[in-house]
Amino acid sequence: MSVSPTEVWITGIGLVSSLGEGLDAHWQALTTDNPKPVVDTKSFAPYPIHPLCEIDFSKQIPKRGDLRQMEDWQRIGTYAAGMALDDASIKGDDELLAKMHIIAAAGNGERDPEADAIVLEAIKGDPDWREKLNDLLLTNLRPTLYLAQQTQLLAGNISIVHKVTGGSRTFKGEELAGVQIVENAVQRIRAGQGELFLVGAAYNAARWDQLLALGLNQFLHEGKWKSIWDLDDGAITGSMGAFLVIESKAHALARGAKPYAKISNIQTGVDVDCLPEGVEGDRSGSPVLCGFGGEHHPMAGWADSNVVLRSPTSMLGHGAEASFPANIALAALSLSRGAFYSPCGNLRIEKPLSQKTSENLSTILVSAYSIDVGDGYEGAALVEKVDVND
């Protein structure tokens, strides 16, 4: 895969999670000595989650009618999108908003947990449960409810609330979708199919229906918090919203925008040990933000070759579609501030950054893995520091 000369800049970031709202809150939480996660072990016991921080959604979604018709996952995403627009100085600029494209990723809306409980109780222990299940689904599920919870409503609400009126695309498919939305924006900018994109995703972990689906597949950790490297029975999920303003260098310079970093390359669907040139970076120097959620520990072996690894999942939780854009945001933030994040949890794997690498921090590799397949590699991006004097 050749690298296009067209530079793709990240010029705005909106980020919310259990650690707080905005970049300063995340920077403080992740760079302090011995970072501490925010975890709720009681509300959804036996499953711990990283709950969303307290947010006044009306700051980004001022109309009560808009707020009322959204479910939490839509509120989280629409709020983070508004933060990114503010950060990039685009909010309220009708000319820029009219040509800005939205690329969003999200799962379905929330199911009715009471209806799910009725169905599960009715088929429990029944040898003919398949036939009964079809009948119960026909009588307990409302098609109109499903239509009100579809994935594309995230992009629709962002367009309505924030007046982003360019084209929109929605991706669905957990971790891979989170990689593809960023890849799609980069590819379209380099192909001359757009100059300005709002890209991101949202995930609400505080919902029984999602925990039920993951729990039935034995994808969840039970009990007290552990770092992601120490989990041996599944994931800890986390609520989060992450949106990025991504634009061409030429467009950003023309409007006087300052970059956090640039995405120099991105790739989906390749094995981590066979990354194409330009994606992997320098194994001996570039630190890695490793995104994965389950009991398997991909890339742990890289620590043996002195690669500096961090997995923000330990602190943020696993956020499906939102995890990769959140990690891209954290990489861009790190490069813009010229420092890396503190080790969290397993110090054998998450080693301190050397003084030499810290002083010359210029690239960060961001990787993504699926929650349900031990070696399921979804993609990676190389995020680089921008020299504004070039």
C-alpha angles and dihedrals in degrees: 000000000000121000115240117227089228107105117221113207132198105219103164136034132190115185133169129167142133088296094063145269122308137001100293092056092051093044092052094046095047101041099046119103110272098002116222123215125222107236135174110205098168112050095064101021132204084030118067119211137186101240124213114262118250109282134183096218092189089075090073100017103044100170114084091209091059092048093047096055094049126086118223095266090056093047091051093051096042090049094050090047091055090050091053092050091050091048092052092047092241101114109115095010100124095190094055094040091053092061098035116111123214120218111180138171128200143139125245123293123267122295125223104266092196091056090047090052091052092051095047093047092048095053097039110125094355112135089205093050095132094063092043091048092059092052093048093049091052093053101037104042122075115211091207090058091054092050089055092055104048122138096245091064089082091064090041094054092046089052093049099043100038099030094237099161106171121100123303137208129188126204126197128188114092118253097000091055089055090057095043095056091058092042091050092053092048093048094048093049091050091047092052093246095126142349104208130044138174106209130179154096144230137215132189111204094178097086128103095212093061093044089049092054093048094041094053088055091048093242097131135087117229126210131009126009119274129177114262091252091057099047114112103171109043146298137316108221126217137197113238146148123205127178130171132197104221121185143155118274091240093053093047093049092048092058095038096248121160119221129229091200142316131253102230096178142354133186136182132199103023131117115260092238092051101052114155120249111279096031105066098053123194111330090198096054118011113089119225133226100206115202117200136125117198143067094284117087111214116189093018087120090061088072088069089066091053096257110154108237131190127175111198087193088083089065104027101034125227111308103178108213093011097055099080098047088045090054091046087053091051092048092051091047091051093051093047091054096041098234139088134230127273122255114265123199116331106051093185089067103027100057124182118265114256118245091244094052092043092054092048100039104155109138137036126190115218116198133186134204135181121253096226104047120061095217097022102139115194104177151289141232132203111222117194139192115254121228101210090195093066 
